[in-house]
Amino acid sequence: TIEIGSDRLLGPEILNNDLFMKGNNFSTKIFVLKNKSLVGMVEMEDELKENAFQTISSLNTLGINTILLSGDNKEICERVAQNTGIKTVYSQKMPEEKMEIISKLAKENPTAMVGDGINDAPSLVKANVGISLSNSTQIAINSAQIILLESSNLHSLLRALQISKLTLSTIKQNLFWAFFYNVLAIPLAALGFLNPMVAALTMAFSDVIVIGNSLRLRVKKIGI
């Protein structure tokens, strides 16, 4: 029988195999077993995306707890965290373990997850905000609320964060102006101090302000 998979397939007797010992600790290994004997190994190593260090550094500066949650081995994850400035590392996690960790984090604090693989899909759903990349697997894209079109450059993650903050700020401003006019005008109208024509114009003016304030998002300068 032929088996292909990670080191979870390997028994203690195979872990001392010369082929296994030749492997690089900083690469992801796929092992090929024939009749429970190790006959081959493929090593793969991912490259960091453009501006990964700058992006993580900016997130840390904003007070965001950056976390690496991965199925890769401990050495790979720790090296990536060291090279990018990520604060917390969870390594060698199965998809269901990832989902449990994200669920726990989401209950404690607002949590966003960036993922691009099939195994990330359940966790993307559990996060408060799921973020995927345009070149991700289709199931990851379908599970996310935000898709970063610049998949090769993580700087777009900062832009998405800033746009989200500006949008939320605009929503709060619009709610204030909408309630301000109503809270002020309704009592005056009820007491007979407000002409119906003026009341109608006031309501229309509040709508104009809300729409105009929303349109300002088109010309807002992204600060990050």
N, C-alpha and C positions, 0 to 999 in steps of 0.2 A: 504494500500500500504506500501511496505517496501522500505526504502531508506538507502543507506550506503555511507558515504563520510566524508569529513572534516567538520570543524566548519562553513564553508560557507553554509551548509545546515540549520544551526540553526537560529531560529528567536530569538528576544530579550527575549521572555518569557521562552525559553529553556535555555538560558545562565545562568539563576538563579536556574536551576534545581540542586538538591542536588547531583545527579550523576555527573553532569558536574563539580560542584565545588570541588568534591573529586579528580579530576584529577591532575596529576603532571605537573607543568608548563614546565618541561624540557623533556617531552616526546611527541611523535607524536600520536595524537589521531584519531581514526576512530570511527565515531558515527553510531549507528543503530537507525533509526526512524521508528515507526509503526504508520501510520495515523497521521503523523506530531508530534508524541510524542516520546520523547527520552526513549528508552527501553534498550539500551546497549551501551557499550563503550569498545574499545580495545586500550590499550596504548603500543606503541613500542618505543624503544630507540636504536639508532645505537651506535656501539662501534667505537672509533677512530682507524684507521689503525696503524700498527706498524711503528714507526719512524715518525709519522705525525708531532710532534712538531719539531724534528730535521730537517725534510725536509722543513717545512715552515720557520724555523729560517734561514736555509741556503739560501733560495730564497730571504728572506728579506735582508740578508747580501749582496747578489749580486745586490741589488737595484731594485728588481722586486716587483711591487705592487701586493700583494696577496689579492685576493677577494673571499669571500664566497657568492655564488649566489644560493639560495635555496628556495624551496616551504614551508619549515618548519616554525614554528612560531618564533617570534622575540626572545623569551627567549632562545630557543634551539640554534638558530644561534649565538646569542651573547655569550652563554656559550662555544660553540665550538670554536669561534674566540678567546675567552680569553684563552682557554686551549692550543691552537695551535699557537697563535701569529699572526693570520690573521689580516690584517690592515683594510679592508673595508668589510662591511656586507650588503647584500641585502637579506631581508627575505620575506617570504610569497608571492613569485612571481609565477605566472602562467607560463606555457611553452612559451606562446607568449610574455610575459613580459621579460622572460629570454632572448629570441631571440633578442628583441629590445635592451636590455642592452648590450649584446655581440656585436651586430652590431654597436652600438654607440662607444663602447670601441675599437673595431677593426679599426674604422675610425680614431681614435685619436692616437693610439699607436699599435704596434704589440701585438696581444693578443692570448694567448694560453688558451684553456679551457679543464679541465679534467672532464669527466662525464661518468656515467655508466648506466643511466636509459633511458627508452623510451622517457620521457619528455625532456631529454637532447639532443636528436638527432638533432633537428633543430638548436640548439645553437652551437653544435659541428661543423656543416657545416658553420655557419656564422663566427666562429672564424678563425683567420689567421692560427692557428694550432689546430686541434681537437685531443684530447688525450683520449683514453679509456682504460679499463682494460680487461684482458683476460676473466674474469668471468662476464663481463657486458652483457646486453641484446644484441641480435644480431643486432638490428637496430642501437644501439649506436656504436658497433664495426664497422659496415659498414659505419657509418657517420664520423669516425675518420681517421686521417692520421697516427697516431702513436698508437700502442697497447702495453701497459705495461704487459709483461708476468708474472711478480711477482706481482700479484694483491693484495696480502696481505701486501706488503711492499712498501711504497711510496718512499723509497730511490731510486728505479729504475727511478723515475721521474727526479732526479738529474743526474743520469747517462745518461738518454736520452738527457738532456739539454747539458751536457758536450760533448757527442758524436756529437751532432748537431753543436756545436761551433767548434769542431775540424774538422768536415767535411767541414764546410763553410770556415774555414781558409785554408784548403788544396785546395779547389776549387780556392780560390783567388791566392794562390801560383802557382798553375798549369797555370792559366790564365797569370800570370806575365811571367813565363818561356816561354810559348808558344808565347806570343807577343814579348818577348825580342829577341828571335832568329829570328823571322820574320822581326821585325823592323830593326834589325842590318844587317841581311843577304840580304834582298831584295834590298836595295839601293846599296850595294856592288856588287851584281850580276848584277844589271841594268847598273852600270858603268863599268862593265867588270873586276872588281878587284877580283872576286871570281870564282874560278874554279868550273865548274858544278859538278864534283865529290865531292868536298869539301862541296858544297851547299847541295847535297843530303845527305851526311853524317851528316851535321849539323841538317837538318830536322829530320833525324832518331834519332840523339842524343837527340833532344828536346822531341821526343816522349818517349824515354827511361826515361828521367828525370821525365816527367809527370807521367808515369806509376809507376816508382819507388817511387816517392813522395806519390802517392795514396796508395801504398802498405804499407807505414809506418803507416797507420791508424790501421793495424792489430796488431801492437806492441806498439801503443801509450798507455801511462799510463793514466787512467781516474783519474783526480785530485780530484774529489768530492767523 
